[in-house]
Amino acid sequence: MNNQRTGQEPFMNSPKACISCSQYGHNSLVDGSGISKKRWDAAAFDLATATIDNGPSPAGNPGPYLKATCVEGTTHRIYSRVQPGDRIWVKETHYINSPAPNAEVIYRADPLPCWEGEEQGIIWSPSMFMPRYAARLVFDVASFRLERLKDMSDEDVAEEGFEGDENGDAFLHFWNLWDSVNGKGSWDANPPVWIYDLQPVGIKPATMPSQSAPAACTLLGGDNATD
């Protein structure tokens, strides 16, 4: 989940996370099990022609879900791996200056600490390597829906943390960031996306990371994950 704000501002009361269905780690089979990248790539689902169904399925499984055809020509129902009631957290590019349980964690999204010049020698760890105890952004999933990317409203974009300025409107900022994260042309492809409504649980400090620094953030959790 990314945020377009610069500087440290109070956290939004009801943030949203918009995640492309092409990101295999956020999708699951009917039984709730995840789909490996190898299996997802091999299936080669046609997301451009996929249809959205709010459910329930013929078997009685609740929606929403995506009906997509794979390379073999068979149609499958793709569900969100994250469901209401699940707890998720954000992993950020970081540096851990001291070990747990009293770890001092420095986040790439924040201004550098003042260590008498030694802060310039920080070697950042990618977000994927952040341990759970270092996460400062924790959320409960309140609800979610499935829609096409370009169906997002002005309110949705604002709740993603984007605001208009002298360089363009909020949609333009979101569009540019989406293409930078998901690849050039991904906005025009108008993929199906999961929209998650999130409720803050634990935030330390009570701020969102700023996009003024090249921070990488990844949503993790689900399956009723706990702290």
Secondary structure per residue as TSV (DSSP state, phi and psi in degrees):
chain	resnum	aa	ss	phi	psi
A	1	M	-	360.0	130.8
A	2	N	-	-116.7	159.1
A	3	N	-	-134.6	133.3
A	4	Q	-	-90.1	-3.7
A	5	R	-	-72.1	148.9
A	6	T	-	-107.0	146.9
A	7	G	S	79.1	175.8
A	8	Q	-	-98.9	117.0
A	9	E	-	-124.1	157.9
A	10	P	B	-56.6	146.6
A	11	F	-	-72.3	144.6
A	12	M	-	-70.6	147.8
A	13	N	S	-70.2	-39.1
A	14	S	S	-132.5	76.2
A	15	P	-	-72.2	164.0
A	16	K	E	-126.6	153.9
A	17	A	E	-125.0	126.2
A	18	C	E	-109.1	118.8
A	19	I	E	-129.7	129.4
A	20	S	E	-66.3	141.2
A	21	C	T	-68.9	-11.2
A	22	S	T	-75.5	-11.8
A	23	Q	-	-84.0	101.2
A	24	Y	G	-56.8	-30.8
A	25	G	G	-66.9	-13.1
A	26	H	G	-102.4	6.3
A	27	N	E	-113.7	159.7
A	28	S	E	-146.7	168.8
A	29	L	-	-85.2	-179.5
A	30	V	T	-59.4	-35.6
A	31	D	T	-80.5	1.6
A	32	G	S	89.9	-5.5
A	33	S	-	-74.3	151.2
A	34	G	B	-74.6	168.2
A	35	I	-	-113.0	122.8
A	36	S	-	-68.6	157.3
A	37	K	H	-61.8	-38.4
A	38	K	H	-62.2	-44.4
A	39	R	H	-68.7	-39.8
A	40	W	H	-63.1	-45.7
A	41	D	H	-65.1	-38.0
A	42	A	H	-67.1	-34.6
A	43	A	H	-68.9	-33.1
A	44	A	-	49.2	56.1
A	45	F	-	-61.1	139.3
A	46	D	-	-86.5	90.0
A	47	L	-	-76.7	-20.4
A	48	A	S	-65.6	-34.0
A	49	T	S	-105.8	3.6
A	50	A	-	-64.2	149.9
A	51	T	E	-114.8	151.8
A	52	I	E	-99.2	130.9
A	53	D	E	-126.3	126.3
A	54	N	-	-80.7	-2.6
A	55	G	S	78.4	-178.0
A	56	P	-	-72.7	164.4
A	57	S	-	-76.6	168.8
A	58	P	T	-56.1	-27.4
A	59	A	T	-85.5	-3.0
A	60	G	-	93.7	5.4
A	61	N	-	-75.3	135.7
A	62	P	-	-69.3	153.9
A	63	G	S	-96.8	-170.1
A	64	P	-	-82.1	161.5
A	65	Y	E	-149.8	166.0
A	66	L	E	-106.8	130.3
A	67	K	E	-100.4	111.8
A	68	A	E	-132.5	147.8
A	69	T	E	-96.9	133.7
A	70	C	-	-93.0	180.0
A	71	V	T	-62.9	-24.9
A	72	E	T	-81.8	-5.3
A	73	G	S	93.8	-1.0
A	74	T	-	-91.6	150.2
A	75	T	E	-99.3	137.5
A	76	H	E	-129.6	153.7
A	77	R	E	-99.0	125.0
A	78	I	E	-111.9	124.5
A	79	Y	E	-109.0	161.0
A	80	S	E	-74.2	134.6
A	81	R	S	-73.2	-27.6
A	82	V	S	-94.5	130.0
A	83	Q	-	-124.2	159.6
A	84	P	T	-53.9	136.5
A	85	G	T	97.7	-17.0
A	86	D	-	-73.1	154.8
A	87	R	E	-112.8	131.5
A	88	I	E	-127.3	162.6
A	89	W	E	-141.3	166.1
A	90	V	E	-109.1	131.4
A	91	K	E	-100.9	133.2
A	92	E	E	-122.9	157.1
A	93	T	-	-60.7	132.4
A	94	H	E	-154.2	174.3
A	95	Y	E	-143.3	128.5
A	96	I	E	-103.3	114.9
A	97	N	S	-86.4	-21.3
A	98	S	S	-147.8	151.5
A	99	P	-	-72.9	163.3
A	100	A	T	-66.9	156.1
A	101	P	T	-88.8	-4.6
A	102	N	S	-107.0	45.5
A	103	A	-	-68.1	140.2
A	104	E	-	-101.4	113.4
A	105	V	E	-107.2	127.7
A	106	I	E	-107.3	130.6
A	107	Y	E	-105.0	134.8
A	108	R	T	-61.6	-26.3
A	109	A	T	-72.9	-16.4
A	110	D	S	-97.7	163.6
A	111	P	-	-60.6	149.4
A	112	L	-	-66.0	145.6
A	113	P	-	-71.2	163.7
A	114	C	-	-96.7	101.6
A	115	W	S	-118.8	36.5
A	116	E	T	55.6	42.8
A	117	G	T	91.3	-19.0
A	118	E	G	-70.1	-18.8
A	119	E	G	-64.3	-21.5
A	120	Q	G	-69.1	-16.0
A	121	G	G	-94.7	8.6
A	122	I	-	-61.7	132.7
A	123	I	-	-105.0	110.2
A	124	W	-	-75.6	141.1
A	125	S	B	-97.2	134.7
A	126	P	-	-59.3	155.0
A	127	S	G	-57.4	-33.9
A	128	M	G	-62.5	-18.3
A	129	F	G	-99.2	5.5
A	130	M	-	-70.8	127.7
A	131	P	-	-73.2	156.9
A	132	R	G	-57.9	-39.8
A	133	Y	G	-65.0	-19.8
A	134	A	G	-86.8	-9.6
A	135	A	-	-69.9	131.3
A	136	R	-	-106.6	-9.8
A	137	L	E	-116.7	111.8
A	138	V	E	-127.5	136.4
A	139	F	E	-137.6	150.8
A	140	D	E	-100.0	139.2
A	141	V	E	-82.0	114.9
A	142	A	E	-83.9	-40.7
A	143	S	E	-165.6	171.3
A	144	F	E	-155.8	163.4
A	145	R	E	-148.6	169.8
A	146	L	E	-123.2	129.9
A	147	E	E	-156.8	173.6
A	148	R	E	-81.3	148.1
A	149	L	G	-53.6	-45.0
A	150	K	G	-76.7	-2.4
A	151	D	G	-81.6	-4.5
A	152	M	-	-60.8	141.5
A	153	S	-	-93.4	171.1
A	154	D	H	-58.9	-37.7
A	155	E	H	-64.7	-40.7
A	156	D	H	-60.6	-45.1
A	157	V	H	-64.3	-40.5
A	158	A	H	-62.9	-39.5
A	159	E	H	-74.1	-14.9
A	160	E	T	-76.8	-10.6
A	161	G	T	102.9	15.4
A	162	F	-	-103.3	137.4
A	163	E	-	-132.2	147.3
A	164	G	-	-73.5	153.0
A	165	D	B	-149.2	-167.8
A	166	E	T	-66.9	-14.5
A	167	N	T	-96.3	2.1
A	168	G	B	146.5	173.7
A	169	D	-	-86.2	174.5
A	170	A	H	-63.0	-38.3
A	171	F	H	-62.2	-38.5
A	172	L	H	-64.1	-42.1
A	173	H	H	-63.2	-42.7
A	174	F	H	-64.8	-42.8
A	175	W	H	-58.0	-49.7
A	176	N	H	-62.2	-42.0
A	177	L	H	-68.0	-40.1
A	178	W	H	-58.9	-46.0
A	179	D	H	-66.0	-34.8
A	180	S	H	-70.1	-30.9
A	181	V	H	-86.6	-41.7
A	182	N	H	-103.1	-1.0
A	183	G	-	106.4	144.7
A	184	K	T	-58.8	132.6
A	185	G	T	90.7	-5.1
A	186	S	T	-69.1	-28.4
A	187	W	T	-67.7	-46.3
A	188	D	T	-64.0	-26.9
A	189	A	T	-67.9	-19.4
A	190	N	-	50.3	58.8
A	191	P	-	-72.0	160.3
A	192	P	E	-68.8	142.6
A	193	V	E	-135.3	148.8
A	194	W	E	-87.8	130.9
A	195	I	E	-112.0	114.9
A	196	Y	E	-106.1	129.3
A	197	D	E	-91.0	123.2
A	198	L	E	-115.5	144.8
A	199	Q	E	-116.8	124.8
A	200	P	E	-61.2	139.9
A	201	V	E	-113.8	-57.9
A	202	G	E	-138.8	121.8
A	203	I	E	-132.1	123.0
A	204	K	S	-137.6	111.2
A	205	P	S	-74.3	174.9
A	206	A	S	-78.2	63.0
A	207	T	B	-142.9	158.5
A	208	M	-	-93.8	150.4
A	209	P	-	-65.5	151.3
A	210	S	-	-94.6	144.6
A	211	Q	T	-82.5	5.2
A	212	S	T	-70.7	-15.8
A	213	A	S	-117.5	147.7
A	214	P	-	-76.0	69.9
A	215	A	-	-88.7	139.6
A	216	A	-	-103.9	127.7
A	217	C	E	-123.7	141.2
A	218	T	E	-134.9	131.3
A	219	L	E	-81.1	129.2
A	220	L	E	-128.9	167.2
A	221	G	E	116.3	-144.3
A	222	G	-	89.5	-178.8
A	223	D	T	52.1	40.0
A	224	N	T	57.4	42.0
A	225	A	-	-62.8	146.5
A	226	T	-	-117.6	165.5
A	227	D	-	-66.7	360.0
